[in-house]
């Protein structure tokens, strides 16, 4: 197994792009079918963890967008009305 799939690399520190790119490499390696069963299982587990990390990023991004949309469409505050 190479350094890319080393469990020592903490997935929680990866950006969305890093996790996505590594997930693509893991899937490609699995699709080649040249790994041993042990290596394939380790790759599969890493891929699952990377997919979860990507999902965390996407859920967080959606929450931020939803909050921004809500703030943009919220009625003016009472302070804004009293200063007219």
C-alpha positions in Angstrom: 0.0 0.0 0.0 1.4 3.4 -0.8 1.5 6.6 1.2 -1.7 7.9 -0.4 -3.8 5.3 1.3 -1.9 5.3 4.6 -4.2 5.4 7.6 -1.8 7.7 9.3 -3.0 10.6 7.1 -5.9 12.1 9.1 -8.9 12.4 6.8 -10.5 15.0 9.1 -7.7 17.4 8.1 -8.4 17.2 4.3 -10.2 19.9 2.4 -13.1 18.9 0.2 -11.0 18.9 -2.9 -8.2 16.8 -1.3 -10.7 14.2 -0.1 -12.5 14.1 -3.4 -9.3 13.8 -5.4 -8.0 11.0 -3.2 -11.4 9.3 -3.4 -11.1 9.3 -7.2 -7.6 7.7 -7.0 -8.9 5.1 -4.5 -11.8 4.2 -6.8 -9.5 4.0 -9.8 -7.1 1.7 -7.9 -10.0 -0.5 -6.8 -11.3 -0.7 -10.4 -7.9 -1.9 -11.7 -8.3 -5.0 -9.6 -4.6 -5.5 -9.2 -4.5 -5.2 -5.4 -4.6 -8.0 -2.9 -7.7 -8.7 -1.0 -6.1 -7.1 2.1 -5.1 -4.0 0.1 -8.6 -3.8 -1.5 -10.3 -3.9 1.9 -8.0 -1.2 3.2 -8.7 0.9 0.1 -12.4 0.3 0.4 -12.4 1.5 4.1 -10.4 4.6 3.2 -12.7 5.3 0.3 -15.7 5.1 2.6 -14.1 7.5 5.1 -13.2 9.9 2.3 -16.8 9.8 1.0 -18.0 10.6 4.5 -15.6 13.5 4.6 -16.8 14.9 1.3 -20.4 14.6 2.5 -19.5 16.5 5.7 -18.1 19.3 3.6 -21.1 19.4 1.3 -23.6 19.4 4.2 -21.7 22.2 5.8 -21.6 24.2 2.6 -25.4 23.7 2.1 -26.0 24.9 5.7 -24.0 28.0 5.0 -25.8 28.7 1.8 -29.2 28.2 3.5 -28.2 30.6 6.3 -27.0 33.2 3.8 -30.3 32.9 1.8 -32.3 33.2 5.0 -30.4 36.3 6.1 -30.8 37.9 2.6 -34.6 37.3 2.6 -35.2 38.2 6.3 -37.4 41.3 6.9 -35.7 44.4 8.0 -35.0 44.6 11.7 -36.9 47.0 14.1 -33.8 49.3 14.2 -34.0 49.9 10.5 -37.7 50.8 10.7 -37.2 53.3 13.6 -34.4 55.2 11.9 -36.5 56.2 8.9 
